[in-house]
């Protein structure tokens, strides 16, 4: 019994001395609690909207002020043509546009039907429902506030609802494109995160040390097979999305493949960076799972809108590659836009890929030396 107690004490001592074990035991639960506590937001906050005011009278101004002062919305800008409305949706600048018809104040005063249209980006069905629900509630509250007390009148502000890109509000159109990003990130990064550490643990690092291969050749040789396999993965996932889940595909196929390969290279370079900075496969896998799994799912906008998160998490999400790829893949598949609307996200992914590859090569060269 004493020997058993001594063995348990020894194991406990080893765990306490190993800082990586302490991080896993105490750090991960804290990170998970913070992410789940702050990132999960079902309420609407600071959603960007546009106003297309064809009446431009004191009533529409009062309603606009009431909507913006609610704290749920943030004004993107005033739009003046249907072309501007379409462009604002296509480049992702707005989540909703409120269109006031002509002679809005006069019609409302005469008890006639006052034209107002709510156009929402339904590529995120849950968000579009909340946008329309909150806006409709504010419109009805305003009309009730200007009615004579005790007098029951028919409501004349009954908004017409239009849903862009996903009129049937299918949740699968939200989750399947998001799953493509999550699957590519986790598979690509997780597989490459153990490449260099596996060589070290298997004792084949010495072969690389004496080989005539340059660090860049070794890096490319490690990444290239996974890039080919990831391409097959992309085609498989796309086929399932189109023919099993019937997700619409409105953009260009070449654009989709090019952006997917760019994101895959970014994920592979991130996994390679983890591999070159880890001393064992176990450590590399823990870094990949803890550093990629939760942030990719929670902070990329896959499930919860980034705009509804606290500012500090919004800033942190900037370094999550999946956040930018989600904008790209939804833009290509659901909105049918091209590089002219997605150049910023493409540039960010390209810069991330280059940075991680350069750091990985430097780390690997140092290890070889």
C-alpha positions as semicolon CSV with decimal commas, in nm:
position;residue;x (nm);y (nm);z (nm)
1;X;0,000;0,000;0,000
2;X;0,284;0,237;0,085
3;X;0,447;0,165;-0,249
4;X;0,120;0,243;-0,428
5;X;0,084;0,574;-0,240
6;X;0,442;0,657;-0,326
7;X;0,378;0,579;-0,693
8;X;0,070;0,805;-0,697
9;X;0,267;1,087;-0,532
10;X;0,542;1,048;-0,790
11;X;0,296;1,068;-1,078
12;X;0,127;1,369;-0,923
13;X;0,469;1,536;-0,884
14;X;0,551;1,475;-1,249
15;X;0,222;1,627;-1,358
16;X;0,278;1,937;-1,144
17;X;0,629;1,982;-1,283
18;X;0,514;1,954;-1,644
19;X;0,381;2,296;-1,742
20;X;0,209;2,150;-2,048
21;X;-0,001;1,925;-1,830
22;X;-0,099;2,219;-1,613
23;X;-0,203;2,413;-1,924
24;X;-0,422;2,124;-2,035
25;X;-0,571;2,071;-1,689
26;X;-0,641;2,434;-1,601
27;X;-0,582;2,647;-1,910
28;X;-0,816;2,472;-2,151
29;X;-1,122;2,478;-1,920
30;X;-1,070;2,849;-1,862
31;X;-1,037;2,917;-2,234
32;X;-1,345;2,708;-2,313
33;X;-1,550;2,886;-2,046
34;X;-1,448;3,228;-2,176
35;X;-1,518;3,137;-2,538
36;X;-1,854;2,975;-2,469
37;X;-1,954;3,244;-2,220
38;X;-1,876;3,541;-2,439
39;X;-1,895;3,410;-2,795
40;X;-2,240;3,250;-2,766
41;X;-2,476;3,536;-2,830
42;X;-2,833;3,484;-2,949
43;X;-2,927;3,848;-2,919
44;X;-2,879;4,104;-3,193
45;X;-2,617;4,378;-3,153
46;X;-2,477;4,633;-3,397
47;X;-2,604;4,472;-3,716
48;X;-2,519;4,691;-4,015
49;X;-2,823;4,815;-4,206
50;X;-2,888;5,045;-4,497
51;X;-3,175;5,293;-4,537
52;X;-3,338;5,350;-4,876
53;X;-3,574;5,639;-4,803
54;X;-3,788;5,728;-5,106
55;X;-4,014;5,952;-4,898
56;X;-3,754;6,145;-4,695
57;X;-4,009;6,307;-4,461
58;X;-4,018;6,369;-4,086
59;X;-4,191;6,035;-4,012
60;X;-3,931;5,824;-4,189
61;X;-3,660;6,024;-4,012
62;X;-3,823;5,959;-3,675
63;X;-3,854;5,586;-3,746
64;X;-3,490;5,572;-3,862
65;X;-3,376;5,748;-3,543
66;X;-3,585;5,506;-3,335
67;X;-3,435;5,206;-3,511
68;X;-3,076;5,327;-3,476
69;X;-3,120;5,433;-3,113
70;X;-3,240;5,085;-3,017
71;X;-2,880;4,959;-2,996
72;X;-2,953;4,663;-3,220
73;X;-2,849;4,826;-3,546
74;X;-2,560;5,023;-3,689
75;X;-2,612;5,247;-3,991
76;X;-2,401;5,153;-4,292
77;X;-2,534;5,439;-4,500
78;X;-2,825;5,589;-4,692
79;X;-2,887;5,427;-5,029
80;X;-3,048;5,601;-5,323
81;X;-3,093;5,339;-5,595
82;X;-3,179;4,972;-5,621
83;X;-2,835;4,918;-5,773
84;X;-2,676;5,048;-5,453
85;X;-2,896;4,814;-5,250
86;X;-2,788;4,516;-5,459
87;X;-2,420;4,612;-5,438
88;X;-2,437;4,655;-5,059
89;X;-2,571;4,302;-5,024
90;X;-2,331;4,148;-5,273
91;X;-2,020;4,285;-5,105
92;X;-2,153;4,197;-4,758
93;X;-2,166;4,553;-4,630
94;X;-2,519;4,525;-4,488
95;X;-2,732;4,257;-4,328
96;X;-3,060;4,439;-4,387
97;X;-3,195;4,727;-4,592
98;X;-3,510;4,917;-4,491
99;X;-3,694;5,067;-4,787
100;X;-3,951;5,340;-4,718
101;X;-4,199;5,396;-5,001
102;X;-4,292;5,736;-5,140
103;X;-4,537;5,964;-4,951
104;X;-4,492;5,755;-4,637
105;X;-4,600;6,030;-4,394
106;X;-4,908;6,126;-4,595
107;X;-5,029;5,767;-4,633
108;X;-4,978;5,700;-4,264
109;X;-5,170;6,014;-4,169
110;X;-5,457;5,929;-4,405
111;X;-5,486;5,577;-4,265
112;X;-5,368;5,422;-4,589
113;X;-5,114;5,140;-4,623
114;X;-4,768;5,295;-4,578
115;X;-4,519;5,110;-4,793
116;X;-4,211;4,977;-4,615
117;X;-3,997;4,686;-4,725
118;X;-3,748;4,489;-4,517
119;X;-3,479;4,317;-4,722
120;X;-3,249;4,084;-4,529
121;X;-2,943;3,876;-4,614
122;X;-3,073;3,526;-4,545
123;X;-2,742;3,348;-4,600
124;X;-2,757;3,336;-4,220
125;X;-3,124;3,237;-4,163
126;X;-3,122;3,284;-3,786
127;X;-2,974;3,631;-3,813
128;X;-3,219;3,735;-4,085
129;X;-3,515;3,623;-3,872
130;X;-3,391;3,832;-3,580
131;X;-3,326;4,134;-3,802
132;X;-3,674;4,127;-3,950
133;X;-3,836;4,054;-3,613
134;X;-3,660;4,339;-3,431
135;X;-3,728;4,588;-3,712
136;X;-4,094;4,491;-3,742
137;X;-4,139;4,531;-3,367
138;X;-3,992;4,881;-3,375
139;X;-4,212;4,982;-3,668
140;X;-4,528;4,858;-3,497
141;X;-4,433;5,024;-3,167
142;X;-4,385;5,354;-3,348
143;X;-4,724;5,335;-3,516
144;X;-4,895;5,250;-3,189
145;X;-4,720;5,541;-3,017
146;X;-4,867;5,796;-3,257
147;X;-5,223;5,662;-3,239
148;X;-5,487;5,832;-3,027
149;X;-5,511;5,668;-2,680
150;X;-5,814;5,444;-2,643
151;X;-5,888;5,445;-3,013
152;X;-5,833;5,116;-3,194
153;X;-5,718;5,156;-3,549
154;X;-5,602;4,910;-3,807
155;X;-5,226;4,896;-3,841
156;X;-5,118;5,049;-4,170
157;X;-4,744;4,984;-4,138
158;X;-4,721;4,620;-4,242
159;X;-4,372;4,559;-4,379
160;X;-4,314;4,350;-4,688
161;X;-4,040;4,095;-4,619
162;X;-3,783;3,986;-4,876
163;X;-3,501;3,741;-4,812
164;X;-3,196;3,753;-5,037
165;X;-2,986;3,444;-5,126
166;X;-3,187;3,201;-4,913
167;X;-3,559;3,283;-4,946
168;X;-3,664;2,950;-4,795
169;X;-3,447;3,016;-4,486
170;X;-3,284;2,674;-4,499
171;X;-3,037;2,627;-4,215
172;X;-2,839;2,381;-4,426
173;X;-2,733;2,672;-4,649
174;X;-2,562;2,822;-4,343
175;X;-2,403;2,517;-4,187
176;X;-2,280;2,322;-4,491
177;X;-2,054;2,603;-4,626
178;X;-1,931;2,656;-4,272
179;X;-1,857;2,286;-4,233
180;X;-1,645;2,296;-4,548
181;X;-1,423;2,556;-4,382
182;X;-1,408;2,370;-4,050
183;X;-1,331;2,034;-4,212
184;X;-1,055;2,173;-4,433
185;X;-0,896;2,363;-4,145
186;X;-0,900;2,078;-3,897
187;X;-0,798;1,800;-4,137
188;X;-0,524;1,997;-4,312
189;X;-0,377;2,161;-4,004
190;X;-0,409;1,853;-3,784
191;X;-0,237;1,622;-4,032
192;X;0,055;1,855;-4,101
193;X;0,099;1,948;-3,734
194;X;0,265;1,609;-3,667
195;X;0,488;1,587;-3,977
196;X;0,815;1,728;-3,839
197;X;0,767;1,595;-3,486
198;X;0,698;1,250;-3,629
199;X;1,038;1,254;-3,801
200;X;1,201;1,340;-3,470
201;X;1,020;1,073;-3,269
202;X;1,082;0,802;-3,531
203;X;1,453;0,886;-3,545
204;X;1,448;0,980;-3,914
205;X;1,543;1,343;-3,852
206;X;1,910;1,243;-3,882
207;X;1,843;1,126;-4,239
208;X;1,708;1,469;-4,322
209;X;2,013;1,627;-4,159
210;X;2,253;1,452;-4,395
211;X;2,033;1,466;-4,704
212;X;2,112;1,709;-4,988
213;X;1,760;1,852;-4,963
214;X;1,722;2,219;-4,876
215;X;1,473;2,327;-4,604
216;X;1,236;2,468;-4,866
217;X;1,239;2,137;-5,053
218;X;1,165;1,941;-4,736
219;X;0,882;2,179;-4,646
220;X;0,727;2,153;-4,993
221;X;0,773;1,777;-4,992
222;X;0,591;1,754;-4,659
223;X;0,305;1,978;-4,767
224;X;0,248;1,866;-5,127
225;X;0,090;1,524;-5,054
226;X;-0,152;1,679;-4,808
227;X;-0,236;1,950;-5,062
228;X;-0,330;1,687;-5,319
229;X;-0,536;1,493;-5,065
230;X;-0,704;1,814;-4,951
231;X;-0,804;1,887;-5,312
232;X;-0,976;1,548;-5,324
233;X;-1,139;1,637;-4,991
234;X;-1,266;1,967;-5,134
235;X;-1,422;1,796;-5,434
236;X;-1,584;1,532;-5,214
237;X;-1,731;1,785;-4,972
238;X;-1,853;2,008;-5,256
239;X;-2,023;1,714;-5,426
240;X;-2,201;1,622;-5,104
241;X;-2,309;1,982;-5,050
242;X;-2,456;2,009;-5,398
243;X;-2,612;1,668;-5,453
244;X;-2,704;1,552;-5,103
245;X;-2,788;1,877;-4,920
246;X;-2,879;2,074;-5,237
247;X;-2,695;2,387;-5,131
248;X;-2,711;2,646;-5,413
249;X;-2,394;2,724;-5,605
250;X;-2,428;3,061;-5,777
251;X;-2,063;3,153;-5,826
252;X;-1,777;3,040;-6,046
253;X;-1,631;2,691;-6,004
254;X;-1,274;2,808;-6,075
255;X;-1,313;3,081;-5,814
256;X;-1,434;2,827;-5,558
257;X;-1,147;2,584;-5,624
258;X;-0,884;2,859;-5,622
259;X;-1,006;3,004;-5,293
260;X;-1,035;2,656;-5,138
261;X;-0,677;2,574;-5,235
262;X;-0,557;2,905;-5,095
263;X;-0,734;2,834;-4,767
264;X;-0,594;2,479;-4,765
265;X;-0,241;2,613;-4,812
266;X;-0,302;2,853;-4,524
267;X;-0,424;2,565;-4,303
268;X;-0,130;2,345;-4,407
269;X;0,121;2,620;-4,335
270;X;-0,041;2,677;-3,996
271;X;-0,014;2,306;-3,916
272;X;0,347;2,307;-4,033
273;X;0,418;2,601;-3,804
274;X;0,273;2,407;-3,511
275;X;0,486;2,105;-3,607
276;X;0,812;2,300;-3,618
277;X;0,744;2,455;-3,276
278;X;0,649;2,129;-3,102
279;X;0,875;1,866;-2,947
280;X;0,639;1,568;-2,977
281;X;0,340;1,450;-3,177
282;X;0,124;1,462;-2,865
283;X;0,215;1,824;-2,802
284;X;0,155;1,913;-3,167
285;X;-0,188;1,750;-3,170
286;X;-0,286;1,922;-2,846
287;X;-0,181;2,259;-2,987
288;X;-0,371;2,193;-3,308
289;X;-0,688;2,082;-3,131
290;X;-0,684;2,348;-2,859
291;X;-0,562;2,629;-3,083
292;X;-0,772;2,552;-3,389
293;X;-1,081;2,349;-3,301
294;X;-1,251;2,584;-3,055
295;X;-1,150;2,915;-3,220
296;X;-1,249;2,787;-3,564
297;X;-1,594;2,677;-3,450
298;X;-1,667;2,957;-3,203
299;X;-1,497;3,267;-3,347
300;X;-1,517;3,225;-3,724
301;X;-1,886;3,308;-3,758
302;X;-1,966;2,945;-3,835
303;X;-2,238;2,927;-3,569
304;X;-2,255;3,266;-3,399
305;X;-2,224;3,603;-3,580
306;X;-1,892;3,776;-3,516
307;X;-2,065;4,115;-3,489
308;X;-2,261;3,995;-3,185
309;X;-1,946;3,904;-2,990
310;X;-1,760;4,137;-2,750
311;X;-1,509;4,366;-2,920
312;X;-1,207;4,182;-2,781
313;X;-1,325;3,854;-2,936
314;X;-1,401;4,031;-3,263
315;X;-1,043;4,160;-3,270
316;X;-0,907;3,816;-3,185
317;X;-1,115;3,654;-3,460
318;X;-0,918;3,855;-3,716
319;X;-0,632;3,601;-3,690
320;X;-0,866;3,304;-3,745
321;X;-0,825;3,200;-4,114
322;X;-1,166;3,029;-4,119
323;X;-1,339;3,361;-4,052
324;X;-1,220;3,501;-4,384
325;X;-1,276;3,180;-4,578
326;X;-1,635;3,166;-4,454
327;X;-1,699;3,509;-4,605
328;X;-1,544;3,388;-4,930
329;X;-1,728;3,057;-4,954
330;X;-2,066;3,211;-4,871
331;X;-1,999;3,486;-5,120
332;X;-1,917;3,239;-5,397
333;X;-2,181;2,975;-5,324
334;X;-2,478;3,178;-5,198
335;X;-2,430;3,529;-5,336
336;X;-2,250;3,439;-5,658
337;X;-1,988;3,715;-5,628
338;X;-1,636;3,718;-5,767
339;X;-1,292;3,840;-5,674
340;X;-1,398;4,206;-5,710
341;X;-1,604;4,166;-5,392
342;X;-1,377;3,919;-5,211
343;X;-1,028;4,054;-5,283
344;X;-0,972;4,172;-4,924
345;X;-1,042;3,831;-4,768
346;X;-0,832;3,663;-5,039
347;X;-0,539;3,895;-4,969
348;X;-0,562;3,830;-4,593
349;X;-0,549;3,451;-4,645
350;X;-0,255;3,486;-4,885
351;X;-0,061;3,697;-4,635
352;X;-0,134;3,448;-4,356
353;X;-0,012;3,158;-4,571
354;X;0,311;3,338;-4,661
355;X;0,382;3,442;-4,302
356;X;0,330;3,092;-4,159
357;X;0,537;2,931;-4,436
358;X;0,827;3,173;-4,387
359;X;0,827;3,124;-4,009
360;X;0,803;2,746;-4,050
361;X;1,101;2,739;-4,287
362;X;1,308;2,950;-4,048
363;X;1,215;2,730;-3,751
364;X;1,289;2,414;-3,947
365;X;1,623;2,549;-4,069
366;X;1,716;2,631;-3,710
367;X;1,623;2,277;-3,606
368;X;1,839;2,132;-3,885
369;X;2,132;2,349;-3,780
